[in-house]
Amino acid sequence: MIHMFQPSVGAKELEAVGKVFDSNWLGYGQQTKAFEKDFADHLGVPPETLLFVNSATSGLGLAIELLNLGPGDDVVLPAVSFVSNASTVAATGARPVFCDVDSRTLNPSVADIAAVLTPQTKAVTVLHYGGLPGDVIAIAALCRERGITLIEDAACSVASTVNGRACGTFGDIGIWSFDSRKIITTGDGGMIYVRDTELARRAHRLAYHGMEDRGAFAAAAKEPRRWWDQQIHEIGRRLIGNDVTAAMGRVQLRRLPDFVKRRGAIMAEYDWLLADATDIQRPPRLPAGHVSTNYFYWVQLDPEIRDEVAEDLLRRGIYTTFRYPPLHRVPLYGSAADLPGTDAAAASTLLLPLHQALTDTEVQRVARELLAAVDARTHRRAA
Ligand SMILES: *Cc1c(COP(=O)(O)O)cnc(C)c1O
């Protein structure tokens, strides 16, 4: 079976985790701080603006909480988004408002966002589809101009940049995921970036029971009396990461450039193998200055045959999928919004297996089977 996603973890990660076991400190501690620092260096932001959390969804929930939203407030997001982008908004009583995406890139344009902004819009959330940065510079400028908070869901764009600047740092808040299907993984985990350092401190408090200072032990060293006292002014949650998973994350981050490179080579191989197929559209080219994390490789097919081709491939031991099923079509968030780019993309797009452990032989097999399946289905229709 050829999988869609597959983690690359091994001896180096085990060794790092072993050292954490030996240290007898498993919770949020030195390794977590070091991972936040490493990730801050990777992004080019100050370490105090980052917090390692137990999932990207926890980070998104925290981001929404920092905005103090409630009934009467709107948050705009592309219909092609992960479900937690809408759920974390709806949980506060605010309303998720879906905008359209480009049918080829599956990212919203600045015009798609502008079209649905109203005086009730308090925030905009965008993701970088499959690692493609998209119109993020123009979208960030629009939000700044209107005084709207921009949240970047950079879950799948851990190595994406525009003109050298990291995706996730163009807006006010950014989120990354280290879920087991992501390019670098800590099993479960995520990172949140909060540009405003005061707000970042509030994020730290809200992520751990609303407590003022998690470094109680450090404080206790200076003031030995009653180190168990607590300063709590707000309702908090329990969203922080730990040293076991952080140690894994530090190793994965060091391996990231190799992962991205290998994935790029696989994508180039797919591009080359599928170049002559007139019934298969390959992913759009990146604009100048844009760098992708190479998280998804997708093809676009005639909607009449897309599902059948996916089934044919599955029967031949090859998983394909589609991300992210449009949220204006799921029962909980269903709406009559007219989003033609989204609907066209959702009907035609198929993601092919892409992970750094795929062999050249497997890549060739996927391309060969895809060409055969498309050919067979196209001719059966024509007959
Ligand atoms: C995976 C993913 C998430 C959720 O990440 P978790 O760490 O599983 O919470 C959110 N947004 C996007 C775009 C994702 O791909």
The ligand as an ORCA input file, in Angstrom:
! r2SCAN-3c Opt
* xyz 0 1
  C      -3.526     19.485     10.092
  C      -4.104     20.847      9.979
  C      -4.672     21.480     11.084
  C      -4.846     20.818     12.424
  O      -3.659     20.472     13.034
  P      -3.685     19.683     14.436
  O      -2.283     19.798     14.937
  O      -4.072     18.279     14.110
  O      -4.672     20.334     15.316
  C      -5.148     22.758     10.926
  N      -5.067     23.388      9.745
  C      -4.548     22.800      8.654
  C      -4.460     23.562      7.376
  C      -4.045     21.507      8.729
  O      -3.549     20.926      7.631
*
